[in-house]
């Protein structure tokens, strides 16, 4: 049995799958009552009990588990009214989801009981005496307050009865000890409802009223107050034990997870013994933080409610009750009612509603305060503007090497914790080291070039932001990005021209601005290297070396301004700028002009600046043969290389950019991203491992029939308002549109038409600004690009590192060699990162000629490591020769056969994005899986910060974006720490794959009840002793609905999902 091909699929998976499919069909797409069909949890939990062995092996087709509801068969019953034999089916298992408001009380009974008892106590205190809370210590008032225990017993009885009533349909699958527990719960609760009022009645001295009536039932013998106190102590004894276990959570964890029968008997009364919901308690310190937060919040809420809601109503209520009205203007609805009870109810009803609801308001206030303080301690928002970035840029290279580069064995161990985070500083001196400088340049420039590829910046801004890829080793100084040094040279020239020979004052003014000092030093050193490289004649070399030696001597002695004539510097400056321009064009026909420039510069330096100070001037130079004139005297045109071009272009920028670069980059999105990324490097994050040692990870994007890539027709066809998509995008992203045209070397939109390649680029540009699969794939593939670069930085030798990753990308020999460094980087990245897009309809789209299929194929061509999984539908003849029927077989393409058809809802838009700079921190983030955040358990879900990128589309989208930042981001931060109750929230969260595959998967597939599929993943993880964390040093892009109709549907889905959560077994088990 089971030896044939695909036996496990046909003998085990398919029968169970058919049960799921039939139950889902019976649910009428979720419109039936949840109690009438078995959902995912019922079918899963059936295998938690010994009943699963009734299926037998081979599995019996007539087992109760495989029976399914059928209206025609439900009528066939035995005499006792039960379904007959083969048609009897398994009912709900362990829990029944019933749409009832009573579920709100049942799932959150502790909260409701607490607020009801507090309300009763506050009304008693306010009603008796002067309303001072201290009056509770008065014996009469205290005695009345003790009546809250009677109310507590009634609420406990209600909870026990609800447990029985709401779980009635699951009784057949319940073990005997569970049924016994429910029964004893009802009996004990009913007993206390009798015992507590009776003993309380004997403490009362009233000669009339309810207490006297109870005495009449049980005898009028004189009672003792101590009897009621004794009853209360006994009643509270289980709660006292629970309080002790609450204070020592490690004991509770041990008891709940123990298999000793004595321990199991102790815990049997408090919770049913299931595979889930046990041992979930956090560490003592986490418990302390959680308790402190809620104690502060509840004290504030109760004080506010007492002094501003309840106490002010007591006086008016007494006055209304004392008024006697005999004549009514309207019909008297309740003639037997006394003390104007109708007016009292009308007066108190809204206050009671506010009393129960305002906890949410206080939570919003406290979460904002605590979340803001917590964020400040984690150094969030330290760098918010470009000005702040400039002031911290000197320590940025050290931060790059400290966070994004694996530490060497000789490096000191990085300190952890809040104190270390607040005191963390990186020294700018680290940038002097060649390897550190090269690594910083590779990482920083990769980020800036990604900005340019995304058209967030133009070519000029890119050049101003780049750090030299090929660091000039001869300079031996820090080469900052030109945007920090912009306009520094022209200002220094003016200062030198007007210095009037005051060396010390000029030096002090220049060194007060560190970036100006760096710009001056770099310009001189770079100019000297370029001149020495260009000059090749022996006589010319001697002249040039003597000039630079004289200048260097005066620089060291500190009298260059007093000995040389600085007023001629602007003339020399103009000649140098012209020379750099000729070097940039590098044309043979300009050689004569370059020679003239050299001669002019020589004349300006020797005659105007140095004023004929050099002794050899008249002797060595032959007047008949001018300097720099011979054919081999100057190397021009120069042999071009990337390093040479970069050096010349950088010097040109330093010399010519006169306006301030305070607005570079000008794009707001680029500013936000670069500021957040720079800020995150100073936050507490794990050290980066080497790529070959990091945890491997996968990304899955579900795709159904959404847009892959906009077509030209889609972009140009106007809507009912006469506005096309392309026109709208050009108006809301005007700077990015201009940057795109510049990148394509076009001046207008018309230049893009007629050229297939340019039109494809236009489609991509528009698609990257919509919620398309193309945008999502590009964002996710940044992970791979980041890993390739980081693998290069890990494995490169010093020579390769100094040449840069860009050099091996440009080197064709490197790319072809199987054992080349480039090939090794590709291989390591492939091993550590996998990206799968599940295009479920790709097979159908391909057969029907849908352009989406062609666009998906294009994505696979552009990103060779991208994998696409899809369901292939094949018709095969029946294996039964007597039946000439073809049946459909569904295959998960390139993997294995599937038991039946599968469908995924299209409700989720492709709203995910990612950024190059954030992808660089992924290996740091994955290290979080290896450390216990609360000294109890390792994380199973890592939560990430989200940025809403659709805020610029409309005013409603802007509002949704701000709401996300103010409520969701702060809320998630607080839920994760200090409350430790965060569940899976967003699509970018990172799951521990092995943990979830062995514990029920990442989501539940039942229609409607699991509508909020994301949070059920968190419920599932937490109930199985998982740990969900939240990390704000990394963020991803997230799209939100942008239209009023879309937003209202989204809010309706959220509200509906919250309602269904209150019915779910997961929420009930989390609270019990």
TAHUNOR-V789088 format. One record per residue. RES is the residue in one letter. SS is DSSP state (@ for helix, = for strand, . for the rest). PSI is psi in whole degrees, 0 to 359 (* if undefined). D_LAST is the distance of its C-alpha to the last C-alpha in whole Angstrom. Layout:
res = <RES:RES>
ss = <SS:SS>
psi = <PSI:PSI>
d_last = <D_LAST:D_LAST>
This chain:
res = <X:X:X:X:X:X:X:X:X:X:X:X:X:X:X:X:X:X:X:X:X:X:X:X:X:X:X:X:X:X:X:X:X:X:X:X:X:X:X:X:X:X:X:X:X:X:X:X:X:X:X:X:X:X:X:X:X:X:X:X:X:X:X:X:X:X:X:X:X:X:X:X:X:X:X:X:X:X:X:X:X:X:X:X:X:X:X:X:X:X:X:X:X:X:X:X:X:X:X:X:X:X:X:X:X:X:X:X:X:X:X:X:X:X:X:X:X:X:X:X:X:X:X:X:X:X:X:X:X:X:X:X:X:X:X:X:X:X:X:X:X:X:X:X:X:X:X:X:X:X:X:X:X:X:X:X:X:X:X:X:X:X:X:X:X:X:X:X:X:X:X:X:X:X:X:X:X:X:X:X:X:X:X:X:X:X:X:X:X:X:X:X:X:X:X:X:X:X:X:X:X:X:X:X:X:X:X:X:X:X:X:X:X:X:X:X:X:X:X:X:X:X:X:X:X:X:X:X:X:X:X:X:X:X:X:X:X:X:X:X:X:X:X:X:X:X:X:X:X:X:X:X:X:X:X:X:X:X:X:X:X:X:X:X:X:X:X:X:X:X:X:X:X:X:X:X:X:X:X:X:X:X:X:X:X:X:X:X:X:X:X:X:X:X:X:X:X:X:X:X:X:X:X:X:X:X:X:X:X:X:X:X:X:X:X:X:X:X:X:X:X:X:X:X:X:X:X:X:X:X:X:X:X:X:X:X:X:X:X:X:X:X:X:X:X:X:X:X:X:X:X:X:X:X:X:X:X:X:X:X:X:X:X:X:X:X:X:X:X:X:X:X:X:X:X:X:X:X:X:X:X:X:X:X:X:X:X:X:X:X:X:X:X:X:X:X:X:X:X:X:X:X:X:X:X:X:X:X:X:X:X:X:X:X:X:X:X:X:X:X:X:X:X:X:X:X:X:X:X:X:X:X:X:X:X:X:X:X:X:X:X:X:X:X:X:X:X:X:X:X:X:X:X:X:X:X:X:X:X:X:X:X:X:X:X:X:X:X:X:X:X:X:X:X:X:X:X:X:X:X:X:X:X:X:X:X:X:X:X:X:X:X:X:X:X:X:X:X:X:X:X:X:X:X:X:X:X:X:X:X:X:X:X:X:X:X:X:X:X:X:X:X:X:X:X:X:X:X:X:X:X:X:X:X:X:X:X:X:X:X:X:X:X:X:X:X:X:X:X:X:X:X:X:X:X:X:X:X:X:X:X:X:X:X:X:X:X:X:X:X:X:X:X:X:X:X:X:X:X:X:X:X:X:X:X:X:X:X:X:X:X:X:X:X:X:X:X:X:X:X:X:X:X:X:X:X:X:X:X:X:X:X:X:X:X:X:X:X:X:X:X:X:X:X:X:X:X:X:X:X:X:X:X:X:X:X:X:X:X:X:X:X:X:X:X:X:X:X:X:X:X:X:X:X:X:X:X:X:X:X:X:X:X:X:X:X:X:X:X:X:X:X:X:X:X:X:X:X:X:X:X:X:X:X:X:X:X:X:X:X:X:X:X:X:X:X:X:X:X:X:X:X:X:X:X:X:X:X:X:X:X:X:X:X:X:X:X:X:X:X:X:X:X:X:X:X:X:X:X:X:X:X:X:X:X:X:X:X:X:X:X:X:X:X:X:X:X:X:X:X:X:X:X:X:X:X:X:X:X:X:X:X:X:X:X:X:X:X:X:X:X:X:X:X:X:X:X:X:X:X:X:X:X:X:X:X:X:X:X:X:X:X:X:X:X:X:X:X:X:X:X:X:X:X:X:X:X:X:X:X:X:X:X:X:X:X:X:X:X:X:X:X:X:X:X:X:X:X:X:X:X:X:X:X:X:X:X:X:X:X:X:X:X:X:X:X:X:X:X:X:X:X:X:X:X:X:X:X:X:X:X:X:X:X:X:X:X:X:X:X:X:X:X:X:X:X:X:X:X:X:X:X:X:X:X:X:X:X:X:X:X:X:X:X:X:X:X:X:X:X:X:X:X:X:X:X:X:X:X:X:X:X:X:X:X:X:X:X:X:X:X:X:X:X:X:X:X:X:X:X:X:X:X:X:X:X:X:X:X:X:X:X:X:X:X:X:X:X:X:X:X:X:X:X:X:X:X:X:X:X:X:X:X:X:X:X:X:X:X:X:X:X:X:X:X:X:X:X:X:X:X:X:X:X:X:X:X:X:X:X:X:X:X:X:X:X:X:X:X:X:X:X:X:X:X:X:X:X:X:X:X:X:X:X:X:X:X:X:X:X:X:X:X:X:X:X:X:X:X:X:X:X:X:X:X:X:X:X:X:X:X:X:X:X:X:X:X:X:X:X:X:X:X:X:X:X:X:X:X:X:X:X:X:X:X:X:X:X:X:X:X:X>
ss = <.:.:.:.:.:.:@:@:@:@:@:@:@:@:@:@:@:@:@:@:@:@:@:@:@:@:.:.:.:.:.:.:.:@:@:@:.:.:.:@:@:@:@:@:@:@:@:@:.:@:@:@:@:@:@:.:.:.:.:.:.:.:.:@:@:@:.:.:.:.:@:@:@:@:.:.:=:.:.:.:.:.:=:.:@:@:@:.:.:.:.:.:.:.:.:.:.:.:.:.:.:@:@:@:@:@:@:.:@:@:@:@:@:@:@:@:@:@:@:@:@:@:@:@:@:@:@:.:.:.:.:.:@:@:@:@:@:.:@:@:@:@:@:@:@:.:.:@:@:@:@:@:@:@:@:@:@:@:@:@:@:@:@:@:@:@:.:@:@:@:@:@:@:.:.:@:@:@:@:@:@:@:@:@:@:@:@:@:@:@:@:@:@:@:@:@:@:@:@:@:@:.:.:.:.:.:.:.:.:@:@:@:@:@:@:@:@:@:.:.:.:.:.:.:@:@:@:@:@:@:@:@:@:@:@:@:@:@:@:@:@:@:@:@:@:@:@:.:@:@:@:@:@:@:@:@:@:.:.:.:@:@:@:@:@:@:@:@:.:.:.:.:.:.:.:.:.:.:.:.:.:.:.:@:@:@:@:@:@:@:@:@:@:@:@:@:@:@:@:@:@:@:@:@:@:@:@:@:@:@:@:@:@:@:@:@:@:@:@:@:@:@:.:.:.:.:.:.:.:.:.:.:.:.:.:.:.:.:.:.:@:@:@:@:@:@:@:@:@:@:@:@:@:@:@:@:@:@:@:@:@:@:@:@:@:@:@:@:@:@:@:@:@:@:@:@:@:.:.:.:.:.:.:.:.:@:@:@:@:@:@:@:@:@:@:@:@:@:@:@:@:@:@:.:.:.:.:.:.:.:.:.:.:.:.:.:.:@:@:@:@:@:@:.:.:.:.:@:@:@:@:@:.:@:@:@:@:@:@:@:@:@:@:@:@:@:@:@:@:@:@:@:@:.:.:.:.:.:@:@:@:@:@:@:@:.:.:.:.:.:.:.:.:.:.:.:.:.:.:.:.:@:@:@:@:.:.:@:@:@:@:@:@:@:@:@:@:.:.:.:.:.:@:@:@:@:@:@:@:@:@:@:.:@:@:@:@:@:@:@:@:@:@:@:@:@:@:@:@:@:@:@:@:@:=:.:.:@:@:@:@:@:@:@:@:@:@:@:@:@:@:@:@:@:@:@:@:.:.:@:@:@:@:.:.:@:@:@:@:@:@:@:@:@:@:@:@:@:@:@:@:@:@:@:@:.:.:@:@:@:@:@:@:@:@:@:@:@:@:@:@:@:@:@:@:@:@:@:@:.:.:.:.:.:.:.:@:@:@:@:.:.:.:.:.:.:.:.:.:.:.:.:.:=:.:.:.:.:.:.:.:@:@:@:@:@:@:@:@:@:@:@:@:@:@:@:.:.:.:.:.:.:.:.:.:.:.:@:@:@:@:@:@:@:@:@:@:@:@:@:.:.:.:.:.:.:.:.:.:.:@:@:@:.:.:.:=:=:=:=:=:=:=:.:.:.:.:.:.:.:.:@:@:@:@:@:.:.:.:.:.:.:.:.:@:@:@:@:@:@:@:@:.:@:@:@:@:@:@:@:@:@:@:.:.:.:.:.:@:@:@:@:.:.:.:@:@:@:@:@:@:@:@:@:@:@:@:.:.:.:.:.:@:@:@:@:@:@:@:@:@:@:@:@:@:@:@:@:@:@:@:@:@:@:@:.:.:@:@:@:@:@:@:.:@:@:@:@:@:@:.:@:@:@:@:@:.:.:.:.:@:@:@:@:@:@:@:@:@:@:@:@:=:=:=:=:=:=:=:.:.:@:@:@:@:@:@:@:.:.:@:@:@:@:@:@:@:@:@:@:@:@:.:.:.:=:=:=:=:.:=:=:=:=:=:=:=:.:.:.:.:.:.:.:.:=:=:=:=:=:=:=:.:.:.:=:=:=:.:.:.:.:.:.:.:.:.:.:.:.:.:=:=:.:.:@:@:@:@:.:.:@:@:@:@:@:@:@:@:@:.:=:.:.:.:.:.:=:.:.:=:=:=:=:=:=:=:=:.:.:.:.:.:.:@:@:@:@:@:@:@:@:@:@:@:@:@:@:@:@:@:@:@:@:@:@:.:.:.:.:.:.:.:.:.:.:.:.:.:=:=:.:@:@:@:@:@:.:.:.:.:.:.:.:.:.:.:.:.:.:.:.:@:@:@:@:@:@:@:@:@:@:@:.:.:.:.:=:=:=:=:=:=:=:=:=:=:=:.:.:.:.:.:@:@:@:@:@:@:@:@:@:@:@:@:@:@:@:@:@:@:@:@:.:@:@:@:@:@:@:@:.>
psi = <129:12:346:176:139:39:316:322:313:328:333:304:312:314:318:321:321:325:315:316:318:319:320:321:321:334:353:51:39:359:342:164:142:334:352:356:155:123:188:316:321:315:325:315:348:327:5:345:170:350:336:339:347:343:332:175:117:153:134:127:339:12:152:324:326:354:153:158:137:123:323:333:339:338:340:100:158:178:333:7:2:151:143:138:257:338:359:132:160:131:193:150:121:334:148:122:112:130:96:141:341:338:329:320:321:318:330:41:327:317:312:316:316:312:324:316:321:320:316:315:318:322:319:315:318:328:327:138:209:5:1:130:334:343:352:337:354:138:317:316:318:321:322:325:328:347:349:335:330:315:320:320:324:317:322:321:317:319:317:318:318:320:317:312:313:340:14:323:352:8:328:331:1:137:161:320:335:317:318:320:313:318:313:328:316:316:312:320:320:322:317:329:333:315:312:314:322:309:328:324:325:351:347:143:1:140:354:172:192:321:318:325:317:321:322:329:322:9:145:22:150:123:179:135:331:338:317:319:319:318:319:318:315:318:322:353:317:324:327:319:318:323:320:316:330:322:337:77:334:329:317:319:318:316:317:330:355:147:7:139:324:315:317:322:322:319:349:322:327:327:148:148:104:174:339:164:17:146:32:355:142:185:166:320:319:321:320:316:315:313:318:315:311:329:314:317:315:323:316:314:315:321:316:314:321:310:334:352:308:307:317:340:345:313:306:324:316:320:318:320:335:348:133:122:125:333:128:139:326:176:138:112:325:82:335:351:142:162:30:48:330:317:321:317:316:327:320:334:309:327:320:320:315:321:318:337:336:353:324:324:315:326:319:319:311:323:324:315:308:319:320:315:317:317:322:318:335:9:28:137:13:324:102:339:168:328:317:323:317:320:337:2:332:329:359:318:320:323:319:310:331:327:319:352:132:137:144:163:330:347:146:150:132:127:149:168:172:316:317:324:315:330:5:125:148:134:136:340:332:337:345:334:136:313:317:319:318:318:316:317:317:313:313:316:329:321:315:319:329:324:318:319:331:2:29:337:160:181:319:315:323:315:327:335:341:146:146:125:312:93:131:108:340:340:319:46:168:129:97:160:143:336:338:336:2:136:1:321:310:321:317:324:314:319:319:322:324:17:340:38:13:92:311:319:318:316:320:318:322:318:346:329:105:320:326:318:316:319:316:313:317:320:315:313:318:318:318:316:320:315:315:329:323:323:122:340:146:317:317:322:318:318:312:315:321:320:310:327:320:318:315:323:319:328:317:322:345:24:27:324:321:329:331:157:105:346:340:359:317:326:315:321:315:319:319:318:319:319:316:323:317:323:328:318:320:55:143:323:347:5:317:322:324:319:316:320:318:318:319:317:320:319:317:317:312:322:320:319:309:343:54:39:341:129:329:358:312:335:314:331:121:119:335:326:106:153:147:0:323:160:321:11:325:137:97:134:155:149:125:141:161:320:319:315:317:318:315:316:321:316:322:318:316:325:328:337:107:331:157:145:31:335:19:123:152:336:130:323:319:320:315:315:316:328:315:317:315:319:320:335:343:1:172:113:154:155:147:131:170:151:321:343:354:164:130:153:160:153:134:125:113:134:136:274:24:175:134:307:129:137:164:324:317:323:329:343:124:151:193:340:3:17:127:163:316:317:318:317:323:329:326:345:60:320:322:328:316:321:324:315:320:320:328:0:41:153:340:175:329:330:341:340:145:343:119:318:318:323:322:320:324:317:318:317:316:320:327:348:9:178:82:164:326:316:315:316:317:317:317:328:350:330:317:318:320:319:323:313:317:325:321:315:330:318:344:141:170:320:315:322:318:331:326:158:328:326:317:336:324:347:108:325:322:320:332:328:133:331:16:164:320:317:323:319:318:317:317:319:321:325:329:345:132:134:122:129:120:86:88:328:13:319:315:316:324:318:328:357:23:131:339:322:319:323:323:318:323:320:318:328:319:324:91:333:357:133:139:126:136:162:120:131:121:136:125:147:153:143:341:115:334:341:110:67:135:139:154:137:133:129:136:108:133:5:282:167:153:154:332:184:156:146:141:139:153:14:331:120:164:82:24:142:165:165:150:316:329:329:334:339:5:320:332:315:317:338:342:333:342:2:143:120:341:18:17:308:158:154:147:338:127:115:143:154:143:144:128:113:0:14:336:357:319:170:325:319:324:319:317:323:316:324:322:317:315:320:309:312:312:320:316:322:316:319:325:321:118:355:333:37:25:138:170:127:309:164:334:356:145:125:144:104:314:320:313:329:330:5:39:7:184:350:165:144:11:134:141:303:327:39:316:74:331:318:335:335:320:319:312:317:315:319:338:33:32:179:123:126:175:132:129:10:2:142:157:161:147:132:144:161:141:348:158:317:318:318:319:322:320:315:324:320:318:315:317:318:321:321:318:328:323:338:345:154:332:314:321:318:330:327:357:*>
d_last = <45:43:46:47:46:43:42:38:38:40:38:35:34:36:34:31:32:34:31:29:32:32:29:29:32:31:28:31:30:27:29:28:24:22:21:25:25:23:22:21:18:19:22:20:18:21:22:19:21:24:25:26:29:31:32:34:36:38:36:37:37:37:33:30:28:32:32:32:32:36:37:40:39:36:39:40:38:39:40:37:36:34:34:37:37:37:35:32:29:26:23:20:18:14:13:16:16:18:20:19:18:16:13:14:13:10:8:9:10:9:12:14:14:15:18:19:20:21:24:25:25:27:29:30:32:33:35:36:39:40:36:36:33:34:35:32:33:36:36:36:33:31:31:30:27:26:26:22:21:22:21:17:18:19:16:14:16:16:12:13:16:14:12:15:17:16:15:19:20:18:19:22:20:18:19:20:18:15:17:18:14:14:18:17:14:17:20:18:17:21:22:21:22:26:26:25:27:30:30:30:33:35:34:36:40:40:43:41:38:35:35:39:38:35:37:40:37:37:40:41:42:41:38:36:34:33:31:29:28:27:25:23:23:22:19:18:18:15:14:17:15:12:14:17:14:13:17:17:15:17:17:13:14:17:15:12:15:18:20:21:21:21:18:16:17:15:12:12:11:8:7:9:12:12:14:11:8:10:12:11:12:15:18:19:21:19:17:20:21:17:17:21:21:18:20:24:22:21:24:26:25:25:28:29:28:30:33:34:32:31:34:37:36:37:40:41:39:41:44:43:42:45:47:49:50:52:54:51:53:50:49:47:44:42:45:44:41:42:42:42:38:38:39:37:34:36:36:32:30:31:30:27:26:27:25:21:23:24:21:22:25:25:22:25:28:26:25:28:30:27:28:31:32:30:32:35:34:34:37:36:39:42:44:44:48:50:52:49:49:53:53:50:52:54:51:49:51:49:46:47:48:45:42:43:46:45:46:49:49:51:49:47:43:41:39:35:33:34:37:38:37:39:42:43:46:48:52:54:57:55:56:59:59:60:57:54:56:57:53:52:55:53:50:51:53:51:49:52:53:50:50:54:53:50:53:51:55:58:61:62:58:58:61:60:56:57:58:61:60:63:63:67:67:70:69:67:65:61:62:59:58:61:59:59:63:64:67:67:71:72:71:72:76:76:76:78:81:81:80:84:84:81:79:77:76:75:73:71:70:69:67:65:64:62:62:66:67:65:67:70:70:68:71:74:73:72:75:77:75:76:80:80:79:81:84:86:90:91:93:90:88:90:90:86:85:88:86:83:84:86:83:80:83:83:79:79:81:80:83:82:82:85:87:86:87:84:85:86:82:81:84:83:79:81:82:79:77:80:80:76:77:79:77:74:77:78:82:85:87:85:87:90:88:86:89:90:87:87:90:89:86:89:91:89:87:91:93:91:88:89:93:95:93:94:97:97:97:100:101:99:98:101:102:103:100:97:94:91:94:94:92:90:90:86:84:83:82:79:77:74:70:67:67:70:69:66:68:71:68:66:70:71:67:68:71:71:68:69:66:63:60:58:56:56:54:54:51:48:46:48:48:44:43:46:45:41:42:44:41:39:41:41:37:35:35:35:39:40:41:44:43:44:41:38:35:36:35:35:35:34:35:35:38:39:42:42:45:46:49:51:54:57:57:54:55:58:57:57:54:55:55:58:56:55:52:55:56:53:52:55:55:51:52:56:56:54:56:59:58:58:61:62:60:62:66:66:67:66:64:67:67:64:65:67:66:63:62:62:60:58:57:57:54:52:52:51:48:47:46:45:41:43:42:45:44:40:42:44:41:40:43:43:41:44:47:45:44:48:49:47:48:52:51:50:52:55:58:60:63:60:58:61:62:58:56:58:61:60:59:62:64:64:65:62:60:62:62:59:59:59:57:56:55:53:51:50:49:47:45:45:43:40:40:39:39:39:39:38:41:40:43:45:47:47:48:51:52:53:54:52:52:49:49:52:50:48:51:52:49:49:52:52:49:50:47:45:43:43:41:41:41:45:46:48:50:51:53:51:52:53:56:57:54:56:53:52:48:46:44:42:42:40:44:45:42:41:41:38:37:38:38:35:35:33:33:35:33:33:36:37:36:36:38:39:42:44:43:39:40:42:38:36:37:36:33:32:33:29:28:30:28:25:24:22:23:20:21:23:23:22:23:25:25:29:30:32:35:36:40:40:41:44:45:44:43:40:39:40:38:35:36:36:33:31:32:31:28:27:28:27:24:23:25:23:19:20:22:21:18:17:15:17:17:20:22:26:28:30:27:28:26:26:27:27:23:23:25:24:20:20:23:23:22:21:24:23:25:24:20:20:23:21:22:22:18:17:19:17:13:15:16:13:11:14:15:17:18:19:22:25:28:31:34:34:34:35:37:35:36:35:36:40:41:40:39:37:35:34:33:31:29:29:27:25:24:23:21:19:19:18:15:13:14:13:10:10:9:6:5:6:4:0>
